[in-house]
Amino acid sequence: MSCYMPVPSAAGARGPVVAPVPFTGKAVCVKYQFKCSEPDGQFCSNAAAEAGAFAWMYSAFEGADADCGKVKAMLASLGPAAKGAACCATPNCNAPDPSVDKATTVIKAK
């Protein structure tokens, strides 16, 4: 199982960079948008934070938390600070969609 996750920025990349990361145990992949509240040097710029813009996040949950129902409930508890949550359990199913996320650079699996 592998899921797209943030990785260190690649040379020449603008914005966040994600790549498939393998997991040995039970895992689910997640992607959602979160509201930028402060610049973080990767997902939220100063301008995005000041504007309260939304940025995409790609992640995974392992072990006992590897349940899409639990993950969606946790993200729903964040209220308007998170939106568009998708959870899935097939390899790399949380790949960024360039038609809606133009900021994230994707490093494909080799």
C-alpha positions as CSV (number, residue, x, y, z in Angstrom):
1,M,0.0,0.0,0.0
2,S,1.2,3.5,-0.8
3,C,-0.3,7.0,-0.5
4,Y,0.7,10.4,-1.8
5,M,2.4,12.3,1.0
6,P,4.3,15.6,1.3
7,V,8.1,15.2,0.6
8,P,10.9,17.7,0.7
9,S,10.7,20.2,-2.2
10,A,12.2,19.3,-5.5
11,A,14.6,21.6,-7.4
12,G,12.5,24.1,-9.4
13,A,9.2,23.1,-7.7
14,R,6.8,25.8,-6.8
15,G,4.5,25.0,-4.0
16,P,4.1,21.7,-2.2
17,V,5.6,18.5,-3.5
18,V,4.0,15.0,-3.0
19,A,5.2,11.5,-3.9
20,P,3.9,8.0,-3.2
21,V,5.1,6.7,0.2
22,P,4.9,3.0,1.0
23,F,3.2,1.6,4.1
24,T,3.7,-1.9,5.4
25,G,0.6,-2.3,7.5
26,K,-3.0,-1.3,7.1
27,A,-3.4,2.2,5.8
28,V,-5.9,4.5,4.1
29,C,-5.1,7.4,1.9
30,V,-6.6,10.9,2.4
31,K,-6.8,14.2,0.5
32,Y,-8.7,17.3,1.6
33,Q,-8.4,21.0,1.6
34,F,-7.6,23.0,4.7
35,K,-7.8,26.7,5.5
36,C,-4.5,28.4,5.6
37,S,-4.2,30.3,8.9
38,E,-0.4,30.9,9.0
39,P,2.4,30.5,6.5
40,D,4.1,27.2,6.8
41,G,6.8,27.3,4.0
42,Q,5.3,24.5,2.0
43,F,1.5,24.6,1.6
44,C,0.5,28.1,2.7
45,S,2.3,31.2,1.6
46,N,2.1,34.5,3.5
47,A,-0.5,35.8,0.9
48,A,-2.6,32.6,1.2
49,A,-2.6,32.8,5.0
50,E,-3.6,36.4,4.9
51,A,-6.4,35.7,2.5
52,G,-7.6,32.6,4.4
53,A,-7.2,30.6,1.2
54,F,-7.5,26.8,1.1
55,A,-4.6,24.5,0.3
56,W,-4.7,20.8,-0.6
57,M,-3.3,18.2,1.8
58,Y,-2.4,14.6,1.0
59,S,-1.8,12.2,3.8
60,A,-2.4,8.7,5.2
61,F,-3.6,7.1,8.4
62,E,-2.2,3.8,9.6
63,G,-3.1,1.0,12.1
64,A,-6.2,1.5,14.2
65,D,-6.8,4.9,12.6
66,A,-6.9,3.3,9.1
67,D,-10.6,3.5,8.8
68,C,-12.2,6.0,6.3
69,G,-15.3,6.4,8.6
70,K,-13.1,7.6,11.5
71,V,-10.9,9.8,9.2
72,K,-13.9,11.5,7.6
73,A,-15.5,12.1,11.1
74,M,-12.2,13.6,12.4
75,L,-12.0,15.9,9.4
76,A,-15.7,16.8,9.7
77,S,-15.0,17.8,13.3
78,L,-12.7,20.6,12.0
79,G,-15.8,22.3,10.6
80,P,-15.2,25.0,7.9
81,A,-11.4,24.7,8.4
82,A,-11.4,21.5,6.2
83,K,-13.4,20.6,3.1
84,G,-13.5,18.2,0.2
85,A,-12.3,15.2,2.2
86,A,-11.8,12.0,0.3
87,C,-10.6,8.7,1.8
88,C,-9.7,5.5,0.0
89,A,-7.9,2.2,0.5
90,T,-6.2,1.4,-2.8
91,P,-2.6,2.3,-3.7
92,N,-2.0,5.9,-4.6
93,C,-5.7,6.6,-4.7
94,N,-5.2,10.1,-3.2
95,A,-3.2,11.3,-6.2
96,P,-3.6,15.1,-6.8
97,D,-6.0,16.1,-9.5
98,P,-4.3,18.8,-11.6
99,S,-7.6,20.1,-12.8
100,V,-8.5,21.3,-9.2
101,D,-5.0,21.5,-7.5
102,K,-2.7,23.5,-9.7
103,A,-0.2,24.3,-6.9
104,T,1.0,20.8,-5.9
105,T,4.0,19.2,-7.8
106,V,3.7,15.5,-8.1
107,I,6.7,13.1,-8.2
108,K,5.4,9.9,-9.7
109,A,6.4,6.4,-8.5
110,K,9.4,4.9,-10.3
